[in-house]
């Protein structure tokens, strides 16, 4: 008896490599997002930021807890000069 190979399960060429890379990136992204949160805040007096109550409650963050913050400045809007602040 001859052995048969299911060709439909073999990814050939660049398209297969790209598909596999996308799957790996998607999985890594989901792992990063799981248990984390992303939201916009405005910097207040003394450069303070506040975690919105719904986010803090969902992540069970309490006063005094240690959290890690990654800051990504958003581009300033054209109206900032007029209003003195950025529209969020």
Secondary structure, 3 states (H helix, E strand, C coil): CCCCCCHHHCCCHHHHHHHHHHHHHHHHHHHHHCCCCCCCCCCCHHHCCCCCHHHHHHCCCCCCCCCCCCCCCCCCCCCHHHHCCCCC
